[in-house]
Amino acid sequence: MDPGEKILSKILSMDQMDAWVAAEKAAGRRIGFTCGSFDLLHAGHVEYLGKARELCDRLIVAVNSDASVSRYKNPLRPVVPERERMYVIAGLAAVDVVTLMEEDRPLSLLLRWKPDLYIKGGDYAEDALRSGDAVKEYGGKVAVVRSGFETSSSKLMERIELLNAHAGPDSAFNIASRQGCQGLVLLDRDGTLIRNVPFLHDPAKVEILPGVIDGLLKLQGAGLRLAIVTNQQGIGLGYYSVQDFIAVNQRLLRELGGRGIRISKIYFCPHSLAEQCSCRKPAAGMITRAMRDFGTTPEQTFLVGDSDDDMQAGADAGCQTVRVGEDGFRAAAEQILSLAGT
Ligand SMILES: [Zn+2]
């Protein structure tokens, strides 16, 4: 068996798990069960799973599905899709089998397989474990394993974000910022940067509008920083997911990045009109938040858009607004440069 196959053979469906558990129990082996999202695997996970395996003869790890991670953690997570998270966990020597956990909590899996030990990591006190009582009821035990490492997937993500906020010494962006940040340009996405496709969620349909590349290069060259502010009601209405939205942005950022254009941040409103949030344009929420994040005054902040809602949002935030008209984005960029006095 090649190494890849050996790892895949440790990933079992629910039905395969039923048979595996029955066979291991029949052989008199003590079964341990643990679960988690294991999004960005780190030293704490490896230490924890190693300690968990020492408490039993066979260790089952149930990995939270993508949908369940989005539900209980953060709609933007996970970073790594479930198939790959399961593969990484299955690659660890301490782990005997891996299965997918569709539900947020392990209760139904614990009752299905009745492992001898339910093992949990982190700071959970034994009596705080929601499923602990059910385990004790069928005669199992609960064990808590603590890690000596301070790290977590969330901390790793914060660290990555922090590093991303610092321009590398050789990047074009750093050269621009050394010339001094002259202000912030907030860009509507659909109909301003790319052709408007209703409820766009297919990266293949991203089409950058004429004049956008030239215009953005000029704005960036003048020391203005660029960010996107976009309404994405399609998320709130369930027409497409946050991940679909991110995939569209990835396509856009790649094309812009290939031309040397850096978008510093993307602000989006995922709500439907009915939710009456404070971020959906014409409300000014995304714009005031961007000004706070970038530390710019309304006078140093410019909003470019193609709709009345864009203009209203920008005006309500007190910043200068420029509408992309028939002359296209390049003309709008020139207008901003003259307003900015650069
Ligand atoms: Zn909103």
Residues whose N, C-alpha, C, O or C-beta is under 5 A from the ligand:
A	BS01	ZN	C269 P270 H271 C277 S278 C279 R280
